[in-house]
Amino acid sequence: MANTPLHVHEHDDELFYVLEGEHVFRVGDDEFLVAPGGVVFAPRGVPHAQRRVVPTVGCLLVLTSPGGLEGFFRHLAEAHEAGTLGPEAYAEASERFGITWMG
């Protein structure tokens, strides 16, 4: 997962487990520097973002509840394969899966 801009989920809670690298997470007004083995929870309705400290080093395990958010990524992968990945595909997937991008 590359850097993720500030956004909010209408339907999904997210739990991030850092596998590799250091990451800075923003959840609401709080910011956390998290190393491997660390966990961050981002509840639905709360704006959150994440970035890698070293741009090319990092790996996260992301759990979501309830299930179904994987459809957002599947939609983008299908758009990529079809050669239509761009702002319209992101906007469509975001609306469909209740994601509002804030920055």
Secondary structure, DSSP 8 states (H G I E B T S, - for coil): ---EEEEEESS-EEEEEEEES-EEEEETTEEEEE-TT-EEEE-TTS-EEEEESSTT--EEEEEEESTTTHHHHHHHHHHHHHT--SHHHHHHHHHHTTEEE--
